[in-house]
């Protein structure tokens, strides 16, 4: 049987920014983007699972999310540009 070392580290970061860094495959927590706590091995799927758990177990948080509105990207028909110079017939 292999023994594993278990430990807990607690940090306080005032007004943290959190983001997923795909390049490092980690969750980053930072206050000023200089000193950063990186938790490696956290996949983007783990982040999605975490957010889904927040929404499921804390509906008040889900209600506070702003709905993202998609911009209508209809294409316009290309009209032939009319020259300001009249042609002579």
C-alpha positions in Angstrom: 0.0 0.0 0.0 1.3 3.4 -1.0 1.0 6.2 1.5 0.1 9.6 0.3 0.8 12.9 2.0 -2.3 15.1 2.6 -2.1 18.8 3.3 -4.2 21.9 3.1 -3.0 25.3 2.1 -5.1 28.3 2.8 -4.5 31.6 1.0 -6.3 34.9 1.3 -6.5 37.0 -1.9 -8.5 40.2 -1.8 -10.8 40.7 -4.8 -9.3 37.8 -6.8 -9.6 37.2 -10.5 -9.9 33.6 -11.5 -9.4 32.1 -15.0 -8.5 28.9 -16.7 -5.1 28.8 -18.4 -5.2 26.2 -21.2 -1.5 26.6 -21.9 -0.6 25.5 -18.3 -3.8 23.3 -17.9 -4.5 25.0 -14.6 -6.9 27.2 -12.6 -5.3 30.6 -11.9 -6.2 32.8 -9.0 -4.6 36.2 -8.8 -5.2 39.7 -7.5 -2.8 41.7 -9.7 -1.7 39.2 -12.4 1.8 39.3 -10.9 1.5 37.0 -8.0 -0.6 34.1 -9.1 -1.7 30.8 -7.5 -1.8 28.1 -10.2 -3.6 24.8 -9.4 -2.3 22.5 -12.1 -4.1 19.4 -13.4 -7.5 21.2 -13.4 -9.0 20.6 -16.8 -11.5 22.7 -18.6 -14.1 19.9 -18.0 -13.5 20.2 -14.3 -14.2 23.9 -14.5 -17.4 23.2 -16.3 -18.4 20.6 -13.8 -17.7 23.1 -11.0 -19.8 25.8 -12.6 -22.7 23.4 -13.2 -22.5 22.3 -9.5 -22.7 26.0 -8.4 -25.7 26.6 -10.6 -27.4 23.4 -9.4 -26.8 23.8 -5.7 -27.0 27.6 -5.5 -29.9 28.9 -7.7 -29.5 32.4 -6.4 -26.1 32.5 -8.1 -27.6 31.2 -11.3 -30.2 33.9 -11.2 -27.4 36.5 -10.9 -25.7 35.6 -14.2 -26.4 38.0 -17.0 -27.9 36.5 -20.1 -25.5 36.7 -22.9 -27.3 38.1 -26.0 -26.1 37.0 -29.3 -25.7 39.6 -31.9 -27.7 39.0 -35.1 -25.1 38.5 -37.8 -27.3 38.8 -40.9 -25.4 39.4 -44.0 -26.4 42.3 -46.3 -26.8 41.9 -50.0 -24.0 43.4 -51.9 -25.4 46.2 -54.0 -23.5 47.4 -57.0 -21.8 50.6 -56.1 -23.1 53.5 -58.1 -20.5 55.9 -59.4 -21.1 59.6 -58.8 -20.0 60.2 -62.4 -22.8 59.7 -64.9 -22.0 57.8 -68.0 -22.3 59.4 -71.4 -24.4 57.4 -73.8 
